[in-house]
Amino acid sequence: MKIKINEIESYRSPESCMINFDDRIEKIPLIGGNTVQDYGHISSGDSITVSALFSWDNAAAIYSLWESRTLVNFTDESGAIWQDVRLVLRSYKYFPRFKDYVLLDFEVWRV
């Protein structure tokens, strides 16, 4: 299934999509052992890392959303909607033989 940023749809299913949990746990080394400091899972810190193909026009619209720092709705492949999330563009790549499309690498933050 395709993904959506607001109503902007990807060309096809993402190349990769990974959910990153904000798990606030830390192992603290001690002399003679270890202890754990655990603040739990903070769901508002979860993020999604995505690599997906978009048309140049759609990529330009996504760029505008990012540049203006607009909060967006992100619909993942399963159809789940993440509302009012921050979009963070990381990079893009185009292919000379397919000049009408661009591969965007971005993150979606639940902050």
CYANA upper distance limits for C-alpha pairs under 8 A (distance plus 0.5 A):
  1 MET  CA     12 ARG  CA      7.48
  1 MET  CA     13 SER  CA      5.71
  1 MET  CA     77 GLU  CA      5.56
  1 MET  CA     78 SER  CA      7.72
  2 LYS  CA      9 GLU  CA      7.15
  2 LYS  CA     10 SER  CA      6.14
  2 LYS  CA     11 TYR  CA      7.46
  2 LYS  CA     12 ARG  CA      5.60
  2 LYS  CA     13 SER  CA      4.94
  2 LYS  CA     14 PRO  CA      7.44
  2 LYS  CA     76 ASP  CA      8.09
  2 LYS  CA     77 GLU  CA      6.36
  3 ILE  CA      9 GLU  CA      6.37
  3 ILE  CA     10 SER  CA      6.10
  3 ILE  CA     12 ARG  CA      8.30
  3 ILE  CA     13 SER  CA      7.15
  3 ILE  CA     14 PRO  CA      7.68
  3 ILE  CA     74 PHE  CA      8.00
  3 ILE  CA     75 THR  CA      6.01
  3 ILE  CA     76 ASP  CA      5.57
  3 ILE  CA     77 GLU  CA      6.01
  3 ILE  CA     79 GLY  CA      8.49
  4 LYS  CA      8 ILE  CA      5.79
  4 LYS  CA      9 GLU  CA      4.96
  4 LYS  CA     10 SER  CA      6.79
  4 LYS  CA     73 ASN  CA      8.42
  4 LYS  CA     74 PHE  CA      6.23
  4 LYS  CA     75 THR  CA      5.47
  4 LYS  CA     76 ASP  CA      7.42
  5 ILE  CA      9 GLU  CA      7.10
  5 ILE  CA     62 ILE  CA      8.01
  5 ILE  CA     72 VAL  CA      7.03
  5 ILE  CA     73 ASN  CA      6.35
  5 ILE  CA     74 PHE  CA      5.26
  5 ILE  CA     75 THR  CA      7.05
  6 ASN  CA     72 VAL  CA      6.31
  6 ASN  CA     73 ASN  CA      5.43
  6 ASN  CA     74 PHE  CA      6.68
  6 ASN  CA     75 THR  CA      8.25
  8 ILE  CA     58 ASN  CA      6.78
  8 ILE  CA     61 ALA  CA      8.34
  8 ILE  CA     62 ILE  CA      8.13
  9 GLU  CA     54 PHE  CA      8.01
  9 GLU  CA     58 ASN  CA      8.06
 10 SER  CA     14 PRO  CA      8.16
 10 SER  CA     52 ALA  CA      7.16
 10 SER  CA     53 LEU  CA      6.39
 10 SER  CA     54 PHE  CA      5.42
 10 SER  CA     55 SER  CA      8.11
 10 SER  CA     58 ASN  CA      8.44
 11 TYR  CA     52 ALA  CA      8.42
 11 TYR  CA     53 LEU  CA      6.11
 11 TYR  CA     54 PHE  CA      5.65
 11 TYR  CA     55 SER  CA      7.23
 12 ARG  CA     52 ALA  CA      8.14
 12 ARG  CA     53 LEU  CA      7.20
 13 SER  CA     52 ALA  CA      7.60
 13 SER  CA     77 GLU  CA      7.59
 14 PRO  CA     50 VAL  CA      7.43
 14 PRO  CA     51 SER  CA      6.33
 14 PRO  CA     52 ALA  CA      4.79
 14 PRO  CA     53 LEU  CA      7.29
 15 GLU  CA     50 VAL  CA      8.18
 15 GLU  CA     51 SER  CA      5.93
 15 GLU  CA     52 ALA  CA      5.97
 15 GLU  CA     53 LEU  CA      8.12
 16 SER  CA     49 THR  CA      8.36
 16 SER  CA     50 VAL  CA      6.17
 16 SER  CA     51 SER  CA      5.75
 16 SER  CA     52 ALA  CA      7.62
 17 CYS  CA     48 ILE  CA      7.32
 17 CYS  CA     49 THR  CA      6.18
 17 CYS  CA     50 VAL  CA      4.99
 17 CYS  CA     51 SER  CA      7.06
 18 MET  CA     48 ILE  CA      6.02
 18 MET  CA     49 THR  CA      5.65
 18 MET  CA     50 VAL  CA      7.04
 19 ILE  CA     46 ASP  CA      7.81
 19 ILE  CA     47 SER  CA      6.40
 19 ILE  CA     48 ILE  CA      4.89
 19 ILE  CA     49 THR  CA      6.93
 20 ASN  CA     46 ASP  CA      6.17
 20 ASN  CA     47 SER  CA      5.66
 20 ASN  CA     48 ILE  CA      6.34
 20 ASN  CA     49 THR  CA      7.98
 21 PHE  CA     41 HIS  CA      7.87
 21 PHE  CA     42 ILE  CA      8.40
 21 PHE  CA     43 SER  CA      7.75
 21 PHE  CA     45 GLY  CA      7.68
 21 PHE  CA     46 ASP  CA      5.20
 21 PHE  CA     47 SER  CA      7.22
 22 ASP  CA     41 HIS  CA      6.33
 22 ASP  CA     42 ILE  CA      6.02
 22 ASP  CA     43 SER  CA      7.02
 22 ASP  CA     44 SER  CA      8.40
 22 ASP  CA     45 GLY  CA      5.64
 22 ASP  CA     46 ASP  CA      5.56
 22 ASP  CA     47 SER  CA      8.38
 23 ASP  CA     39 TYR  CA      8.31
 23 ASP  CA     40 GLY  CA      6.42
 23 ASP  CA     41 HIS  CA      4.85
 23 ASP  CA     42 ILE  CA      6.78
 24 ARG  CA     38 ASP  CA      6.53
 24 ARG  CA     39 TYR  CA      5.62
 24 ARG  CA     40 GLY  CA      5.81
 24 ARG  CA     41 HIS  CA      6.43
 24 ARG  CA     42 ILE  CA      7.61
 25 ILE  CA     36 VAL  CA      7.54
 25 ILE  CA     37 GLN  CA      6.27
 25 ILE  CA     38 ASP  CA      4.82
 25 ILE  CA     39 TYR  CA      6.54
 25 ILE  CA     40 GLY  CA      6.96
 26 GLU  CA     36 VAL  CA      6.23
 26 GLU  CA     37 GLN  CA      5.77
 26 GLU  CA     38 ASP  CA      6.90
 27 LYS  CA     34 ASN  CA      7.24
 27 LYS  CA     35 THR  CA      6.46
 27 LYS  CA     36 VAL  CA      5.14
 27 LYS  CA     37 GLN  CA      6.96
 28 ILE  CA     34 ASN  CA      6.12
 28 ILE  CA     35 THR  CA      5.77
 28 ILE  CA     36 VAL  CA      6.36
 28 ILE  CA     37 GLN  CA      7.70
 29 PRO  CA     33 GLY  CA      6.82
 29 PRO  CA     34 ASN  CA      4.95
 29 PRO  CA     35 THR  CA      7.02
 30 LEU  CA     34 ASN  CA      5.53
 30 LEU  CA     35 THR  CA      7.57
 42 ILE  CA     46 ASP  CA      7.69
 43 SER  CA    110 ARG  CA      8.23
 44 SER  CA    110 ARG  CA      5.69
 44 SER  CA    111 VAL  CA      5.71
 45 GLY  CA    109 TRP  CA      7.50
 45 GLY  CA    110 ARG  CA      6.42
 45 GLY  CA    111 VAL  CA      6.36
 46 ASP  CA    109 TRP  CA      6.97
 46 ASP  CA    110 ARG  CA      6.36
 46 ASP  CA    111 VAL  CA      8.40
 47 SER  CA    107 GLU  CA      7.22
 47 SER  CA    108 VAL  CA      5.92
 47 SER  CA    109 TRP  CA      5.02
 47 SER  CA    110 ARG  CA      6.54
 48 ILE  CA    107 GLU  CA      5.97
 48 ILE  CA    108 VAL  CA      5.55
 48 ILE  CA    109 TRP  CA      7.21
 49 THR  CA    105 ASP  CA      8.06
 49 THR  CA    106 PHE  CA      6.52
 49 THR  CA    107 GLU  CA      5.01
 49 THR  CA    108 VAL  CA      7.09
 50 VAL  CA    104 LEU  CA      8.43
 50 VAL  CA    105 ASP  CA      6.26
 50 VAL  CA    106 PHE  CA      5.94
 50 VAL  CA    107 GLU  CA      6.55
 50 VAL  CA    108 VAL  CA      8.47
 51 SER  CA    103 LEU  CA      7.19
 51 SER  CA    104 LEU  CA      6.10
 51 SER  CA    105 ASP  CA      4.91
 51 SER  CA    106 PHE  CA      7.01
 52 ALA  CA    103 LEU  CA      6.01
 52 ALA  CA    104 LEU  CA      6.00
 52 ALA  CA    105 ASP  CA      7.23
 53 LEU  CA    101 TYR  CA      7.16
 53 LEU  CA    102 VAL  CA      6.18
 53 LEU  CA    103 LEU  CA      4.87
 53 LEU  CA    104 LEU  CA      6.75
 54 PHE  CA     58 ASN  CA      6.46
 54 PHE  CA     59 ALA  CA      6.26
 54 PHE  CA    101 TYR  CA      6.11
 54 PHE  CA    102 VAL  CA      5.98
 54 PHE  CA    103 LEU  CA      6.83
 54 PHE  CA    104 LEU  CA      7.73
 55 SER  CA     59 ALA  CA      6.56
 55 SER  CA    100 ASP  CA      6.31
 55 SER  CA    101 TYR  CA      4.80
 55 SER  CA    102 VAL  CA      6.61
 56 TRP  CA     60 ALA  CA      6.57
 56 TRP  CA    100 ASP  CA      6.20
 56 TRP  CA    101 TYR  CA      5.78
 56 TRP  CA    102 VAL  CA      6.53
 57 ASP  CA     61 ALA  CA      6.88
 58 ASN  CA     62 ILE  CA      6.72
 59 ALA  CA     63 TYR  CA      6.56
 59 ALA  CA    102 VAL  CA      7.54
 59 ALA  CA    104 LEU  CA      8.05
 60 ALA  CA     64 SER  CA      6.77
 61 ALA  CA     65 LEU  CA      6.96
 62 ILE  CA     66 TRP  CA      6.77
 63 TYR  CA     67 GLU  CA      6.48
 63 TYR  CA     89 LEU  CA      8.17
 64 SER  CA     68 SER  CA      6.58
 65 LEU  CA     69 ARG  CA      6.57
 65 LEU  CA     70 THR  CA      5.83
 65 LEU  CA     71 LEU  CA      8.39
 65 LEU  CA     72 VAL  CA      8.40
 65 LEU  CA     87 LEU  CA      8.35
 66 TRP  CA     70 THR  CA      6.89
 66 TRP  CA     87 LEU  CA      6.43
 66 TRP  CA     88 VAL  CA      7.03
 66 TRP  CA     89 LEU  CA      7.36
 69 ARG  CA     86 ARG  CA      7.90
 69 ARG  CA     87 LEU  CA      8.05
 70 THR  CA     86 ARG  CA      7.76
 70 THR  CA     87 LEU  CA      8.37
 71 LEU  CA     84 ASP  CA      5.51
 71 LEU  CA     85 VAL  CA      5.81
 71 LEU  CA     86 ARG  CA      5.63
 71 LEU  CA     87 LEU  CA      7.54
 72 VAL  CA     83 GLN  CA      7.14
 72 VAL  CA     84 ASP  CA      5.55
 72 VAL  CA     85 VAL  CA      5.86
 72 VAL  CA     86 ARG  CA      6.90
 72 VAL  CA     87 LEU  CA      7.50
 73 ASN  CA     81 ILE  CA      7.08
 73 ASN  CA     82 TRP  CA      6.13
 73 ASN  CA     83 GLN  CA      4.94
 73 ASN  CA     84 ASP  CA      5.94
 73 ASN  CA     85 VAL  CA      6.72
 74 PHE  CA     81 ILE  CA      6.09
 74 PHE  CA     82 TRP  CA      5.56
 74 PHE  CA     83 GLN  CA      6.99
 74 PHE  CA     85 VAL  CA      7.73
 74 PHE  CA    108 VAL  CA      8.20
 75 THR  CA     79 GLY  CA      6.19
 75 THR  CA     80 ALA  CA      6.05
 75 THR  CA     81 ILE  CA      4.88
 75 THR  CA     82 TRP  CA      6.77
 76 ASP  CA     80 ALA  CA      6.10
 76 ASP  CA     81 ILE  CA      7.08
 76 ASP  CA     82 TRP  CA      8.45
 82 TRP  CA    110 ARG  CA      8.17
 84 ASP  CA    110 ARG  CA      8.08
 85 VAL  CA    108 VAL  CA      6.85
 85 VAL  CA    109 TRP  CA      6.05
 85 VAL  CA    110 ARG  CA      5.47
 85 VAL  CA    111 VAL  CA      7.05
 86 ARG  CA    108 VAL  CA      6.21
 86 ARG  CA    109 TRP  CA      5.53
 86 ARG  CA    110 ARG  CA      7.10
 86 ARG  CA    111 VAL  CA      7.47
 87 LEU  CA    106 PHE  CA      7.67
 87 LEU  CA    107 GLU  CA      6.54
 87 LEU  CA    108 VAL  CA      5.43
 87 LEU  CA    109 TRP  CA      7.04
 88 VAL  CA    106 PHE  CA      6.06
 88 VAL  CA    107 GLU  CA      5.54
 88 VAL  CA    108 VAL  CA      6.79
 88 VAL  CA    109 TRP  CA      8.14
 89 LEU  CA    104 LEU  CA      8.03
 89 LEU  CA    105 ASP  CA      6.88
 89 LEU  CA    106 PHE  CA      4.81
 89 LEU  CA    107 GLU  CA      6.91
 90 ARG  CA    104 LEU  CA      8.27
 90 ARG  CA    105 ASP  CA      5.99
 90 ARG  CA    106 PHE  CA      5.57
 90 ARG  CA    107 GLU  CA      7.86
 91 SER  CA    104 LEU  CA      6.58
 91 SER  CA    105 ASP  CA      5.69
 91 SER  CA    106 PHE  CA      7.48
 92 TYR  CA    102 VAL  CA      7.07
 92 TYR  CA    103 LEU  CA      5.91
 92 TYR  CA    104 LEU  CA      4.92
 92 TYR  CA    105 ASP  CA      6.41
 93 LYS  CA    102 VAL  CA      6.22
 93 LYS  CA    103 LEU  CA      5.57
 93 LYS  CA    104 LEU  CA      7.12
 94 TYR  CA     98 PHE  CA      7.99
 94 TYR  CA     99 LYS  CA      7.33
 94 TYR  CA    101 TYR  CA      7.04
 94 TYR  CA    102 VAL  CA      5.13
 94 TYR  CA    103 LEU  CA      6.61
 95 PHE  CA     99 LYS  CA      6.62
 95 PHE  CA    101 TYR  CA      8.06
 95 PHE  CA    102 VAL  CA      7.77
